[in-house]
């Protein structure tokens, strides 16, 4: 089953971005998000990695309900990581738009190695 994200579907993610930005200024004692920001990009990146692994495990186990939950956790933590680097989902959407219609193999080959 395939569903298409409509512009209104992105609103929940935009609201979450706003909330994450607001929580950044809360006390780390009362806000998980503030605590992550306080711990810095390395800890946030670690959480993104953990959630990605958990999503992959759920997928390979065929547990779709668990996969959805882990994917939500992954997006949540990825959004925090993006914001910690001064980026947003708008930046990611722009990159996806740039790649739209391009073969994945061609796109990958076009990247420059540092």
Backbone torsions as a table, in degrees:
resi	resn	phi	psi	omega
1	UNK	NA	128.3	180.0
2	UNK	-116.0	135.3	174.5
3	UNK	-122.4	152.7	-179.5
4	UNK	-108.3	131.1	175.5
5	UNK	-74.9	126.6	175.1
6	UNK	-97.6	164.3	-180.0
7	UNK	-53.9	-37.7	-179.3
8	UNK	-68.8	-25.9	178.1
9	UNK	-67.9	-26.8	179.3
10	UNK	-73.5	-16.8	-177.2
11	UNK	-58.2	-37.9	179.9
12	UNK	-62.8	-37.0	178.2
13	UNK	-72.1	-36.7	177.0
14	UNK	-66.1	-40.6	176.8
15	UNK	-63.7	-39.4	178.4
16	UNK	-64.1	-40.8	176.7
17	UNK	-58.5	-43.8	178.7
18	UNK	-61.9	-43.6	-179.9
19	UNK	-64.1	-42.6	179.1
20	UNK	-62.7	-39.4	178.0
21	UNK	-64.1	-42.3	179.2
22	UNK	-65.3	-43.3	-177.4
23	UNK	-66.5	-22.5	178.7
24	UNK	-54.7	-31.2	-176.2
25	UNK	-94.9	4.5	177.7
26	UNK	-82.7	174.0	177.2
27	UNK	-72.3	135.0	176.9
28	UNK	-66.0	-17.6	177.7
29	UNK	-76.0	-23.3	-175.8
30	UNK	-117.6	-7.3	-176.6
31	UNK	-130.2	121.8	177.3
32	UNK	-60.8	-41.9	-179.6
33	UNK	-63.2	-46.6	178.1
34	UNK	-59.9	-38.5	179.4
35	UNK	-63.6	-42.6	178.0
36	UNK	-62.6	-46.5	178.3
37	UNK	-58.4	-41.1	-179.8
38	UNK	-63.7	-35.6	-178.9
39	UNK	-75.4	-18.9	172.6
40	UNK	95.2	173.0	-174.8
41	UNK	-59.4	-34.1	-179.7
42	UNK	-62.6	-45.2	179.5
43	UNK	-67.5	-41.0	179.0
44	UNK	-62.4	-44.8	178.8
45	UNK	-61.8	-37.7	177.3
46	UNK	-60.8	-43.4	179.0
47	UNK	-63.7	-39.6	177.4
48	UNK	-60.2	-45.7	178.5
49	UNK	-60.6	-44.4	179.1
50	UNK	-60.4	-45.5	-178.5
51	UNK	-67.2	-35.2	177.8
52	UNK	-64.4	-42.3	178.0
53	UNK	-63.9	-44.0	179.3
54	UNK	-62.6	-37.2	177.1
55	UNK	-66.6	-42.0	179.4
56	UNK	-63.9	-41.0	178.9
57	UNK	-63.8	-43.4	178.5
58	UNK	-61.8	-40.1	179.7
59	UNK	-65.0	-44.9	-178.4
60	UNK	-69.7	-23.8	176.6
61	UNK	-81.7	-9.6	-178.8
62	UNK	75.4	17.7	-178.8
63	UNK	-92.4	88.6	-174.1
64	UNK	-66.1	-35.9	178.5
65	UNK	-63.9	-44.6	178.3
66	UNK	-65.1	-39.4	179.4
67	UNK	-61.0	-42.6	178.7
68	UNK	-61.4	-44.9	179.0
69	UNK	-63.0	-43.2	179.7
70	UNK	-69.5	-35.4	176.8
71	UNK	-64.1	-38.5	176.8
72	UNK	-63.9	-43.2	177.2
73	UNK	-62.0	-41.3	179.6
74	UNK	-62.7	-47.6	178.4
75	UNK	-60.8	-43.5	179.0
76	UNK	-55.7	-51.8	-177.9
77	UNK	-71.0	-34.6	176.3
78	UNK	-63.6	-38.8	177.8
79	UNK	-64.1	-38.4	176.5
80	UNK	-64.7	-44.0	179.0
81	UNK	-61.0	-45.3	178.1
82	UNK	-57.9	-49.0	-179.0
83	UNK	-62.8	-35.1	179.6
84	UNK	-65.4	-18.4	179.4
85	UNK	-105.4	10.7	179.2
86	UNK	76.4	23.0	-178.9
87	UNK	-116.9	170.0	179.4
88	UNK	-145.0	176.4	175.7
89	UNK	-63.3	-26.3	176.6
90	UNK	-60.2	-39.9	177.2
91	UNK	-64.1	-41.2	179.9
92	UNK	-68.0	-43.3	178.4
93	UNK	-61.4	-38.8	178.9
94	UNK	-63.4	-40.3	178.9
95	UNK	-67.7	-40.5	177.3
96	UNK	-64.2	-39.0	177.5
97	UNK	-63.5	-39.6	178.3
98	UNK	-61.5	-36.6	-178.0
99	UNK	-84.1	-12.3	-174.4
100	UNK	-55.9	131.8	178.1
101	UNK	80.9	-0.1	-179.0
102	UNK	-97.8	137.0	175.4
103	UNK	-58.5	136.2	177.9
104	UNK	-59.6	-35.9	179.3
105	UNK	-69.0	-40.5	178.3
106	UNK	-67.6	-43.2	-179.6
107	UNK	-61.0	-45.3	-179.0
108	UNK	-63.4	-40.5	180.0
109	UNK	-67.4	-25.4	-177.8
110	UNK	-79.0	-14.0	179.7
111	UNK	-70.5	141.2	177.7
112	UNK	-90.7	138.8	177.3
113	UNK	-85.9	133.4	176.7
114	UNK	-92.7	NA	NA
